[in-house]
Amino acid sequence: MQLGFIHGVMNTDNMSVPGETIDYGPCAFIDTYQHNKVFSSIDRNGRYAYNNQPGIGLWSLTRLAETLLPLLADDNEQAVDRAQTLLGAYATHSENAWLSGMRSKCGLTAVKNTEQDDKALIEALLNTMVDNNADFTLTFTALSKLDNHISQRDEETRKLFDQTSEFDNWAIKWRERVQLETQGNEERQISMQAVNPVYIPRNHQIEPAIRAAEDRDDFSVFHELHEVLQNPYVKLPGKERYESSPEPHEIIENTFCGT
């Protein structure tokens, strides 16, 4: 989720016993960020939407727990209580993992007593991205290049937002928070660039690779895309087109099983 990934069919038969997702089917990565983004052609009600993934993960694990009740205790009520206790820890684990990862994406370390403020700051950024049609990957990549003070580098990030003033207002609060960090400007940028990819497998790049392979038996398009994705955090010369969000005519709204 910290890379903008949407599973597509994250139901019980697509999770392994340890709780890891498998068999991704009509999965996709977000371009323009939306909380409830759906790509899967079979997900008509947003069951597996981007922001629903933690909840559907718990739902799937609950179904697994139901099958294990006889092994948890001889008494059914005791078994249910034990299962509920175990499952009750899921939300905390999930939220902590999300916050830890998103802090890293925003260049924020675990400064004492800043957890709730950091969560609000991150959520404010995501909401600003939604309101201003900002690309998920490009936003975090650009953010990882910003200095601790306003500089020319801000322009690359500002131009990703419809209303640049809304990003500017958020950036003021972000820089105030960054001042609490012990790491320096360059150290923070390096740590952010290590977790914010330059390249993701975007739908408008995957589709031509599929079409070339299926229609013309030409796998060269796939191999070039695959090569770029081997080093997603490293900007490669001559590969700028793989960074770009889709043009309006390139946007792909639906993905299908087999993608």
N, C-alpha and C positions, 0 to 999 in steps of 0.2 A: 504493500500500500504506500510505502514511503517512496516508491518509484512510480506511483500512479497506475499500478497494475489492477486490473479487474479480472477475476477468475472466469466468470461467465456461467458456470454450472456448479456452484460450490455446494452441492447437496451431499447426502451421506455416502453415496457410492463413489464420490470423488474426494474423499478424505481417507487417509490411511489410519490404522489403529492408533499410532502415536499422535494423531491429530494434525498431520501435515497434509496440505492440499496436493492433489495429484490430478492427472487427466484433465488438463485445463480447458480443452474444447474450444468454444468460441471466445477465447480470452482476448484482451486488448490492453494497450496502454493509453491513458488519457492524453489528449492534446490540450485543448482549451479546458481548463479545470471546471468541473461541476461536482458538488457533493454527491449527487445521486445519479451520476453518469452510468448509463447502461449501453453496452454494445451487443450483447448476445441476442440473436434473432429469436431465440426461444424464451427469453426472459421478458415477457410482456408486462409484468407488474412490478418490475424493479426488485425482485426478490434478492438478486445477487448484485445489486448496484454497488458502486464503489463504497459508499459509507455504510452499507448494510453488511459488509463482509464480516466484521467482528461478531455481529449478532447471529448471522447464519452459521458461523463457526461454532458458537455456543449451542445453537439448535441441533447441529449435527452431532456434537459430542453428547448432548442430552439423550439423543436417540441411542447412541452407543451405550450410555450408562443404563438405560432401561433394559437392554439385553443382558447386562451384567448383574442386575439386582440379586439374583439367586446366589451369586458368588460373594456378595458383599456382607450378607448376614442371613441367618436362617429366618428371622422375623422380617416380614415384608416392610413394615413401618420403619424398623431400624435401618433396613437396607436403603430405603428412600431417603431417610434423614442423612445417612452417610454420603449418598450420591449427591444430594443437594449441597452438603457442606463442601464437597470437592469441587462441584461445578460453580459454587458461589465464589470461589477464588478466581475464576476465569476472567471476570470483568476487570478486576484489579490488575491482574497480570497483563491483560491485553492493553489496558490504558497506559500502564507504566512503560510497556515496550514501545507503544506508539509515541509517547511523549519523549522517551529517550532518543528514539530515532529522529523525530522531528526537531528536537533540540540540536542534534548534530547537524542536520541539514541547514539550520539557521545559525550555526556557529556559536551555540550556547552550551557551555559545559554546566555541570551540576553545581552551580554556585548555591550555597546554603540559603534556604528559605526563599527561593525564587520559583519553585515548581509551579504554583498556581498562576503567578504572573506570566511565566513563560508559556503556559498552556493558553492563556488568554491572548498573548501576543501572537502565537502561532495561529490560533483560530481566527484572529483578526486579519492576518495575512491571507488565509485561505478564503475568507469571506470577501476580502478586497479583490482577490483573483477572480472569484465568481462574478462579482458585480462589474468587473472591467474586462472580462473575456481574455484573461491572461493564460498563456500556455504554462502548464505545470512544470515540465522539465526545463524550459527556457528560463522561467522565473527563478528557479533555484540555482541554475547554472550561473545566471547573471548576478544573483545575490552573492554568490560565493566569490565574486571578483570585486565587490564593493570595499572601499576603505572605511576606516573608523570615522572619517569625516567626509562631508560632501565633496565630491570631486567629479571630474569629467566622466568617470566610469559609471556614474549614476544614470547617464543618458541611455545606456544599453538596457537597463532595467526599466526605466520610466516609459520607454517607447512600447513596452509590452502591455501597458495598461491604457484603456480607453481614456480614463481621466487621470492624468499624471499626478494631479494634486493629491489624489487619494493614496497613491503609493508614497508620495512625499511625506504625508502625514504619518503613515505607518513607519516609514524609515526613520523619522525623528525618534519615535519610541524605541525602535530596534537599536539605534545607536546609543541611546541612553542606557539600554540594558547591556550592550556590548562593553560599555565603559566599566562594568563590574567584573569583566573577565581578567584573568591573570595572563592569558596568552596575548601576545602582540598581534598587530594587524596582519602581518605576513603569515604568522603561524596559524591564525584563525582561517585565513583564506585557504591555506594548504589543507587544513583539516576538513573544511567544507567541500573543497573540490574532490576530496577522496570519497565522499559519500553522495555527491550530486553528479550524476552522469551527464556527459555531453551528448551521448547518443543513446537512444532507446529504439526498439523495433516498432516504428510507427506504421499504422495501418496503410497509409498511402505509399509507403516504401515496400511493405510486405506484398501488397496486391500485385504490383508489377512483377515481382519475383515469382509469384505463383503463376501468373499468366504466361510469363516467358517460359517457365518450366513445363507447364501443362500444354500450352498451345503450340510452342515452337521447339520443345525439347532443348531449351537453352537455359542452362543452369548458371550462366555467368553472372546474371543479375543477383541471384541468390548468394553466390560465393562472395561477391564483393560486399554485399550487405553483411553477410556472416563474418567476414574479415574485420569490418569496422566494429562490429559488436563484440569482438574479442577483447578490445581495449576501450570500454565505454566511458572511462573517466579521463581519457587522454585525447586531447584535440589533435587530430591528424591532418597534415597538410593535404589540400586538394579534396577533402571530404566534406566540405561545408554543406553540401545539399542534404547530407544525412542529419544535420542538426535542425533543419527547418521544420516548422509546423506546416501543415498542408495549406495550400491555396484553397479558396472556396470551392473550386471545381474538383479538388482532390479529396475532399472530406469523405470519409467512409463512416457511415452511421451504424451499420450492422455488420457483425461477424458471425461466422457459421461454424458448426462442428467440423473439424478437419483443418481449420485455419492454422 
